[in-house]
Amino acid sequence: MFPPKLGLGLFRRLQVTHLSPRRHLTHKNLLELTDRGFFQSIFPDTAAPRMKHLFTSGRQSIYAGFDPTADSLHVGNLLVIMGLLHCQRAGHKPIALVGGATGLIGDPSGRKTERNQLGESVIETNLKAIEQQLLRVFKNHEDCLWDTKKNKSPLAPLTIVNNAEWYANLHLVEFIANMGRHFRMGSMLSRSSVQSRLESEDGMSFTEFTYQIFQAYDWLHLLQKHNCCFQMGGSDQMGNLMTGHELISRVERKREVFGLTLPIVTNEEGDKFGKSAGNAVWLDPEKTSPFALYQFFLRMPDSEVEKLLKLFTFIPLPEVEQLIREHQKEPEKRKAQTLLAEDVTLLVHGENGLKQAERVTNALYKGNVEALAELNYAEIKQTLQGAILVDMLKESGMSILQLALKAKCFPTENDAVRIINAGGFYVNQKRVQNIAEVITTGVHILRNDISLLRVGKRNFYIIRWK
């Protein structure tokens, strides 16, 4: 058990590396995060001195928006969440806006086609799921990745607001009459997100075109109600952010507001991590298990790991550089990837999620079958998403061949005999080649009454014995 007051992530780091035990605060001047590659741009682009003064002179409110387009966030959203966490660590006030209203419209930014319209009941379900995920990640951060003993000041709590609350009380004609006069068509049409869609085959609907109006008004509302002068978002949000800045400059002429955009994280091929790219890694454990999330980051290529350590962990830069030097000496140990996978899994799924991911990793890749036996059926089913599930009655004298055929691991008995004899069949991660070998408890059936069959490298079958 790790020592009291010492988070699991920090305790693990001291075991795996020789990094400092301190948990640093993010510097009050959030622009310091540029050194981590965290900010792609600021708006206005000449505002850095003024922004630095505000960040260092007192607590600022900073918001980022999340539209409920699905019932889970994904790793494409995680960098924005990291931005809000850095705000919190620096002593500022993080605000997460969930788009109960804007989710009905659909943000066209970064898209080639219009989003499918979601019903209000779907939006409501998605909103609840996203709110719970945000709260869980912030709690995991405080429990696992924040040293409360060294950092005496409490973290400012996350504020979650839903823009459906203020739009519910607005009259359409009144809104257009009062707010519409502050928007200029030339500026709105010039946004890159609009231009790319207008030039596309499908064009752009009026509904999508109005999205920037509502995001702009969201910022105005948060400025007036929460004194929120800063908005943070992905680089594809720059057009929406500029529209908000222009609206506020006309309505609240004596107030200054600023924007911060984050890079869109991509893989080596340049594909986004987000769900639109079709390769989503979700933050919901039911959609992407802690094991799958852990493996996603553990398998990052050496060329990407330093960048991702800077973006998705809170490890100070000198320690990242030290870790990379150690990694380069023994890249086969994947020390940098391991630490990255640990910290991200801790943040998203907490201590139990990391332990589960490591148990399954040990079972599947290090031959530790006992680790697999510690998991219950639900955990194995969740972890090995895509595996075929089979319920089976125990029968005295059942052979390996009979087990394989009853589980329908092979299309024919001839295929089963050939592949098993060739060494392509595994029971609980151990190769079996004797088709007449009798199934026994403790060897072929784990103490949790589970057997894990594998054909080749990827085809898994989970047997639950009755």
Secondary structure, DSSP 8 states (H G I E B T S, - for coil): ---TTS-HHHHHHHHHS----------SSGGGGGGGT--SEEESTT-HHHHHHHHHHS--EEEEEE--SSSS-BHHHHHHHHHHHHHHHTT-EEEEEE-TTGGGT---TT-SS------HHHHHHHHHHHHHHHHHHHHHHHHHS--TTT--S-----EEEETHHHHTT--HHHHHHHHGGG--HHHHHHSHHHHHHHTSSS---HHHHTHHHHHHHHHHHHHHHH-EEEEEEEGGGHHHHHHHHHHHHHHSTT---EEEEE---B-TTS-BSSGGGT---BSSTTTS-HHHHHHHHHT--HHHHHHHHHHH----HHHHHHHHHHHHHSGGG-HHHHHHHHHHHHHHHHHHHHHHHHHHHHHHHS--HHHHHTS-HHHHHHHTTT-EEEEE---TT-BHHHHHHHTT-SSSHHHHHHHHHTT-EEETTEE---TT-B--BTTTB-TTSEEEEEETTTEEEEEEE-
